[in-house]
Amino acid sequence: MKICSICHKISGSGQDHLDCVQKRRVELEDEDFKSKITENLQLSKDTRDLGVEVKAIMEHLAREKEKNE
């Protein structure tokens, strides 16, 4: 038995839990997606076509990205 390095609970397989590994992978992919989404949508070109909610989300993600850099 081993302690899972992600959730810090006992793992019967001697390795990290598969669910924990998958969850961590998705979280890392999600961070990468958040850092690139503003560039993919090219908000600086034309924001008139986006809804108010989408604009707010994108501005929040852009601020979060700047804060992390």
Contact map, one row per residue, 1 for C-alpha under 8 A:
111000000111110000000000000000000000000000000000000000000000000000000
111100000111111100000000000000000000000000000000000000000000000000000
111110011110011100000000000000000000000000000000000000000000000000000
011111111110001110000000000000000000000000000000000000000000000000000
001111110000000100000000000000000000000000000000000000000000000000000
000111110000000100011001000000000000000000000000000000000000000000000
000111111000000000010000000000000000000000000000000000000000000000000
001111111100000000000000000000000000000000000000000000000000000000000
001100111110000000000000000000000000000000000000000000000000000000000
111100011111000000000000000000000000000000000000000000000000000000000
111100001111111110000000000000000000000000000000000000000000000000000
110000000111111000000000000000000000000000000000000000000000000000000
110000000011111110000000000000000000000000000000000000000000000000000
111000000011111100000000000000000000000000000000000000000000000000000
011100000011111110000000000000000000000000000000000000000000000000000
011111000010111111011000000000000000000000000000000000000000000000000
000100000010101111111000000000000000000000000000000000000000000000000
000000000000000111111100000000000000000000000000000000000000000000000
000000000000000011111110000000000000000000000000000000000000000000000
000001100000000111111111000000000000000000000000000000000000000000000
000001000000000111111111100000000000000000000000000000000000000000000
000000000000000001111111110000000000000000000000000000000000000000000
000000000000000000111111111000000000000000000000000000000000000000000
000001000000000000011111111100000000000000000000000000000000000000000
000000000000000000001111111110000000000000000000000000000000000000000
000000000000000000000111111111000000000000000000000000000000000000000
000000000000000000000011111111100000000000000000000000000000000000000
000000000000000000000001111111110000000000000000000000000000000000000
000000000000000000000000111111111000000000000000000000000000000000000
000000000000000000000000011111111100000000000000000000000000000000000
000000000000000000000000001111111110000000000000000000000000000000000
000000000000000000000000000111111111000000000000000000000000000000000
000000000000000000000000000011111111100000000000000000000000000000000
000000000000000000000000000001111111110000000000000000000000100010000
000000000000000000000000000000111111110000000000000000000000110010000
000000000000000000000000000000011111111100000000000000000000000000000
000000000000000000000000000000001111111110000000000000000000000000000
000000000000000000000000000000000111111111100000000000000100110000000
000000000000000000000000000000000001111111100000000000000000000000000
000000000000000000000000000000000001111111000000000000000000000000000
000000000000000000000000000000000000111111100000000000000000000000000
000000000000000000000000000000000000011111111100000000000000000000000
000000000000000000000000000000000000011011111110000000000000000000000
000000000000000000000000000000000000000001111110000000000000000000000
000000000000000000000000000000000000000001111110000000000000000000000
000000000000000000000000000000000000000001111111100000000000000000000
000000000000000000000000000000000000000000111111110000100000000000000
000000000000000000000000000000000000000000000111111000000000000000000
000000000000000000000000000000000000000000000111111000000000000000000
000000000000000000000000000000000000000000000011111101100000000000000
000000000000000000000000000000000000000000000001111111100000000000000
000000000000000000000000000000000000000000000000011111110000000000000
000000000000000000000000000000000000000000000000001111111000000000000
000000000000000000000000000000000000000000000000011111111100000000000
000000000000000000000000000000000000000000000010011111111110000000000
000000000000000000000000000000000000000000000000000111111111000000000
000000000000000000000000000000000000000000000000000011111111100000000
000000000000000000000000000000000000010000000000000001111111110000000
000000000000000000000000000000000000000000000000000000111111111000000
000000000000000000000000000000000000000000000000000000011111111100000
000000000000000000000000000000000110010000000000000000001111111110000
000000000000000000000000000000000010010000000000000000000111111111000
000000000000000000000000000000000000000000000000000000000011111111100
000000000000000000000000000000000000000000000000000000000001111111110
000000000000000000000000000000000110000000000000000000000000111111111
000000000000000000000000000000000000000000000000000000000000011111111
000000000000000000000000000000000000000000000000000000000000001111111
000000000000000000000000000000000000000000000000000000000000000111111
000000000000000000000000000000000000000000000000000000000000000011111
